[in-house]
Amino acid sequence: MAKVEIYTWQACPFCIRAKALLNKKGVKYEEHSIDGDQSAHMAMSNRAEGRRTVPQIFIDDKGIGGCDELHDLDRSNQLDTMLGLVS
């Protein structure tokens, strides 16, 4: 299974939606809650090639974007392969 990381804010509806999709698929992920932590937010932005919005999602250390991109990958049947759920 792929290594999944997600940068979130606690009350962010997009973060909640992205985590719900990952949970529905039974994917374990490492959550980095960056609420109010400017240095963590800056580190996320640097890692995400300048993107500053949350969530920012990484699959096997590759930034895929946020909630919309995660759901787009799911709709196009690419997400399960990226997550290692199918071969």
Number of C-alpha atoms within 10 A of each C-alpha: 13 17 16 20 20 23 23 26 19 11 9 12 14 17 20 15 16 22 21 12 15 16 12 9 12 10 17 15 17 12 15 16 16 18 14 9 9 10 10 15 21 15 13 24 17 12 16 18 10 11 15 15 16 22 28 25 28 22 17 14 12 13 16 16 19 21 22 14 15 20 17 12 16 15 10 9 11 14 18 17 14 18 19 12 13 10 7
